[in-house]
Amino acid sequence: MSKRWRNHPSSLARARKIAAYTFHIARQIVHYTRCTSSIDVVTATNRPREWDATTYDSLPLPHQRWGRGVLASLPLRGDERVLDVGAGTGRDTAALLQRLPRGHVVAVDGSMAMLAQLRDRLAGVGPDRLTTLHADLTAPLTLEEPVDAVFSVATLHWIPDHKSLFRSLAGVLRPGGLLRAEWGGAGNVANVEAVLVELGLPRVGEACYFATAEQTAERLTAAGFADIEVVCVPGAARMESAVQFEAFLTSVVLSAVLDSIPAGQRRQAVRDVAARLPEPQIDYVRLRASARRAA
Ligand SMILES: C[S@@+](CC[C@H](N)C(=O)[O-])C[C@H]1O[C@@H](n2cnc3c(N)ncnc32)[C@H](O)[C@@H]1O
C-alpha cells in the first residue's frame, strides 16, 4: 500500500472505525466477564456479606437524602469517569449517569444481590456508559483506567482499615481527581448500640468502623489527598411504621449483628431491639468528606 493511499481520508476513517469497534468489543468482553463472574475479582478470603436488595429498595431510607447531598457536592462537566464505591442497588449510580451524559460510571459493590438489582435498574444503559464490578473493598481496588472522581454513600464504615481504603481509592483516582463521600462516623447509631449492650448482643461497631472527622482527615492526608474537608453531622432518621422499622433494622442497621447470631434467634432479637427503643428512630452521625488527590 502506498503512503498516499494509507493516509487517504476514507482509509484513515475506516481504520479509526475498526479500532473503535475492536475497543468496544474488548470493553464489552470485560464488562460481561465482570458482570457474570465475580470469582476472579473478589480476592479477599473473607468475602463481603450479602444484602437483602429487595427489602433495601422498598424502604424509605435516609440514604436517599444522603445520596442527593453527596451528588450535589460533586462538580461535574458531564464527560467524566466516576467511581461509585459501594453502589448498592444503583439509586445514586442512576442519578450520577444523568449528570454524566457523555461520561462513564464504574459501580463497585461486594454484594451480588445488590449488583443484580443495580443491573436491573440500569438495564438500558450500555457498557460505554456503565461498568459494574463485583469486588471486595477491603482489598486494593484495580481499575483499567483511572477515574476523575470517587463518589460514595453509606459504605466506607463497612471497611475497617481506612488507611488502606483511602490509599486504594487514591490509587484509582487521576492526579487532581475528586473524592466526595459520606458514611457513618464516631457515635453513629448510639441509641441502637445502647440497647444492644443491654440485651447482651454484639454491637454494630464490632462489624463497622466509625471514625472521627479528625482521624479521617489525617488518614486522607496520609493517603495522598489534599484540600480535605471532613465534617461530622448528627441527624436522626425515623421510619413511618413499626413494620417498616423492623424491616429497616433487619436489612440495614442490624444486618451484620444478625449474621453473628443463630438464624432462629434473629427475628426475636430485632423485635427486642425495636421494643426497647422509645421511637422508631435511629440516631445517625454521618461523616461528610471532600478531598482532591494531590497532583
Ligand atoms: C448501606 S449500603 C449503601 C448502598 C448505596 N451506596 C446506597 O446509598 O444505597 C452499603 C453497601 O456497601 C457494600 N459493601 C459493604 N462492605 C463491602 C465490601 N467489603 N466490599 C464491597 N462492598 C461492600 C454493600 O454490599 C452495600 O451495597
The ligand as an SDF file (V2000), in Angstrom:
LIG
                    3D

 27 29  0  0  0  0  0  0  0  0999 V2000
  -25.7800    0.6980   53.0890 C   0  0  0  0  0  0  0  0  0  0  0  0
  -25.3450    0.0630   51.5410 S   0  0  0  0  0  0  0  0  0  0  0  0
  -25.1830    1.5800   50.5890 C   0  0  0  0  0  0  0  0  0  0  0  0
  -25.5150    1.3530   49.1460 C   0  0  0  0  0  0  0  0  0  0  0  0
  -25.6970    2.6350   48.3260 C   0  0  0  0  0  0  0  0  0  0  0  0
  -24.4690    3.3880   48.2630 N   0  0  0  0  0  0  0  0  0  0  0  0
  -26.8290    3.4480   48.8970 C   0  0  0  0  0  0  0  0  0  0  0  0
  -26.5690    4.5360   49.4380 O   0  0  0  0  0  0  0  0  0  0  0  0
  -27.9720    2.9930   48.8260 O   0  0  0  0  0  0  0  0  0  0  0  0
  -23.6510   -0.4220   51.7430 C   0  0  0  0  0  0  0  0  0  0  0  0
  -23.0890   -1.1120   50.5350 C   0  0  0  0  0  0  0  0  0  0  0  0
  -21.7160   -1.3690   50.7800 O   0  0  0  0  0  0  0  0  0  0  0  0
  -21.3880   -2.6210   50.2290 C   0  0  0  0  0  0  0  0  0  0  0  0
  -20.2170   -3.1720   50.9420 N   0  0  0  0  0  0  0  0  0  0  0  0
  -20.0620   -3.3450   52.2690 C   0  0  0  0  0  0  0  0  0  0  0  0
  -18.8730   -3.9150   52.5360 N   0  0  0  0  0  0  0  0  0  0  0  0
  -18.2580   -4.1110   51.3470 C   0  0  0  0  0  0  0  0  0  0  0  0
  -17.0090   -4.6480   50.9490 C   0  0  0  0  0  0  0  0  0  0  0  0
  -16.1340   -5.1420   51.8470 N   0  0  0  0  0  0  0  0  0  0  0  0
  -16.7140   -4.6890   49.6310 N   0  0  0  0  0  0  0  0  0  0  0  0
  -17.5800   -4.2120   48.7100 C   0  0  0  0  0  0  0  0  0  0  0  0
  -18.7810   -3.6840   49.0190 N   0  0  0  0  0  0  0  0  0  0  0  0
  -19.1220   -3.6300   50.3180 C   0  0  0  0  0  0  0  0  0  0  0  0
  -22.6300   -3.4700   50.4740 C   0  0  0  0  0  0  0  0  0  0  0  0
  -22.6810   -4.6030   49.6390 O   0  0  0  0  0  0  0  0  0  0  0  0
  -23.7450   -2.4560   50.2550 C   0  0  0  0  0  0  0  0  0  0  0  0
  -24.2430   -2.4800   48.9410 O   0  0  0  0  0  0  0  0  0  0  0  0
  1  2  1  0
  2  3  1  0
  2 10  1  0
  3  4  1  0
  4  5  1  0
  5  6  1  0
  5  7  1  0
  7  8  2  0
  7  9  1  0
 10 11  1  0
 11 12  1  0
 11 26  1  0
 12 13  1  0
 13 14  1  0
 13 24  1  0
 14 15  1  0
 14 23  1  0
 15 16  2  0
 16 17  1  0
 17 18  1  0
 17 23  2  0
 18 19  1  0
 18 20  2  0
 20 21  1  0
 21 22  2  0
 22 23  1  0
 24 25  1  0
 24 26  1  0
 26 27  1  0
M  CHG  2   2   1   9  -1
M  END
$$$$
